[in-house]
Amino acid sequence: MDKDQQALEDAKRALARLEDLEVKIQLRRAAMNDELDKVVTQEQKFEMEEIRERADADLEEVEAEASTLRQFLRTYVQGTSERLDGSRLMVVPYKDRISWDTKGLLGYMVTHPEVAVFMITKPSKPQIRSKKQ
């Protein structure tokens, strides 16, 4: 078995192990929730849900005001391009992102190969996510 095949087999074993661990984590969380359900009475669960609902209602107004202030501050700093410092927070302006028509530039590069020196390919970081069942 060559190095590439060995690396592929190692990666497949690691992925299988990660899948096993994910299942183990889910099962342990489910078991913990089952244990909690045994010690918390139905009445206590109902009271906890009422508390959550009241807290959500109270927080809704505060979160709405905070959202409005965030938008105002972003607009202000974007207009002035200067950093705004508070005692615990700061609002920092960023330069606008520039995007290019990659497909068009690649087509242009066919007739103008000198443009290729400006093309940089950055390696991407693989993501690990759950498949839809």
C-alpha positions as CSV (number, residue, x, y, z in Angstrom):
1,M,0.0,0.0,0.0
2,D,1.5,3.3,-1.0
3,K,1.5,6.5,1.1
4,D,-1.5,8.0,-0.5
5,Q,-3.6,4.9,0.0
6,Q,-2.4,4.7,3.6
7,A,-3.3,8.3,4.2
8,L,-6.8,7.8,2.8
9,E,-7.3,4.7,5.0
10,D,-6.2,6.7,8.0
11,A,-8.5,9.5,7.2
12,K,-11.5,7.1,6.7
13,R,-10.7,5.5,10.1
14,A,-10.5,8.9,11.7
15,L,-13.9,9.9,10.2
16,A,-15.5,6.7,11.3
17,R,-14.2,7.3,14.9
18,L,-15.5,10.9,14.8
19,E,-18.9,9.6,13.7
20,D,-18.8,7.1,16.6
21,L,-17.9,9.9,19.0
22,E,-20.7,12.1,17.7
23,V,-23.2,9.4,18.4
24,K,-21.8,8.7,21.8
25,I,-22.1,12.5,22.7
26,Q,-25.7,12.5,21.5
27,L,-26.5,9.4,23.5
28,R,-24.9,10.8,26.7
29,R,-26.8,14.1,26.3
30,A,-30.0,12.2,25.9
31,A,-29.3,10.1,29.0
32,M,-28.5,13.2,30.9
33,N,-31.8,14.8,29.8
34,D,-33.7,11.6,30.8
35,E,-32.1,11.7,34.3
36,L,-33.1,15.4,34.6
37,D,-36.6,14.5,33.6
38,K,-36.8,12.0,36.4
39,V,-35.9,14.6,39.1
40,V,-37.8,17.6,37.7
41,T,-41.5,17.3,38.2
42,Q,-44.0,18.2,35.6
43,E,-45.1,21.2,37.7
44,Q,-41.5,22.4,37.9
45,K,-41.0,22.0,34.1
46,F,-44.2,24.1,33.6
47,E,-42.9,26.8,36.0
48,M,-39.5,26.8,34.2
49,E,-41.2,27.3,30.9
50,E,-43.2,30.2,32.2
51,I,-40.0,31.8,33.6
52,R,-38.3,31.4,30.2
53,E,-41.3,33.0,28.4
54,R,-41.4,36.0,30.8
55,A,-37.6,36.4,30.4
56,D,-37.9,36.2,26.6
57,A,-40.6,38.9,26.6
58,D,-38.5,41.1,28.9
59,L,-35.4,40.7,26.8
60,E,-37.2,41.3,23.5
61,E,-37.5,45.0,24.1
62,V,-33.9,45.3,25.3
63,E,-32.6,43.3,22.4
64,A,-34.6,45.5,19.9
65,E,-33.1,48.6,21.4
66,A,-29.6,47.1,21.3
67,S,-30.2,46.1,17.6
68,T,-31.3,49.7,16.8
69,L,-28.2,51.1,18.5
70,R,-25.9,48.7,16.7
71,Q,-27.3,49.7,13.4
72,F,-27.0,53.4,14.3
73,L,-23.3,53.0,15.4
74,R,-22.4,51.0,12.3
75,T,-23.9,53.7,10.1
76,Y,-22.1,56.4,12.0
77,V,-18.7,54.8,11.9
78,Q,-19.1,53.8,8.3
79,G,-19.8,57.4,7.4
80,T,-16.9,58.9,9.4
81,S,-14.4,56.0,8.9
82,E,-13.1,56.6,12.4
83,R,-13.0,54.2,15.3
84,L,-15.4,54.8,18.2
85,D,-14.3,53.7,21.6
86,G,-16.5,53.1,24.7
87,S,-15.6,51.8,28.1
88,R,-16.3,48.2,27.1
89,L,-17.1,48.2,23.4
90,M,-15.6,49.8,20.3
91,V,-16.9,50.2,16.8
92,V,-14.2,49.7,14.2
93,P,-14.6,50.6,10.5
94,Y,-13.5,48.2,7.9
95,K,-12.6,48.8,4.3
96,D,-15.2,47.7,1.8
97,R,-14.6,44.2,0.4
98,I,-13.7,44.1,-3.3
99,S,-14.9,41.1,-5.3
100,W,-13.9,40.2,-8.9
101,D,-15.6,38.4,-11.7
102,T,-13.4,35.4,-11.5
103,K,-14.9,33.7,-14.5
104,G,-14.5,36.9,-16.6
105,L,-10.9,37.3,-15.5
106,L,-10.1,33.7,-16.3
107,G,-11.5,34.3,-19.8
108,Y,-9.4,37.4,-20.1
109,M,-6.3,35.5,-19.0
110,V,-6.7,33.2,-21.9
111,T,-5.7,36.0,-24.3
112,H,-3.5,37.9,-21.8
113,P,-1.4,35.2,-19.9
114,E,0.6,37.9,-18.2
115,V,-2.3,38.5,-15.9
116,A,-1.7,35.0,-14.3
117,V,1.1,36.3,-12.1
118,F,-1.6,38.2,-10.1
119,M,-3.7,35.2,-9.4
120,I,-3.2,33.7,-6.0
121,T,-4.9,30.5,-4.8
122,K,-5.3,30.2,-1.1
123,P,-5.9,26.8,0.4
124,S,-9.3,26.4,2.0
125,K,-10.0,24.7,5.3
126,P,-12.2,21.6,5.1
127,Q,-15.4,21.7,7.1
128,I,-16.8,18.8,9.1
129,R,-20.6,18.8,9.3
130,S,-23.4,16.4,9.7
131,K,-25.1,14.9,6.7
132,K,-28.9,15.2,6.4
133,Q,-30.5,11.9,7.2
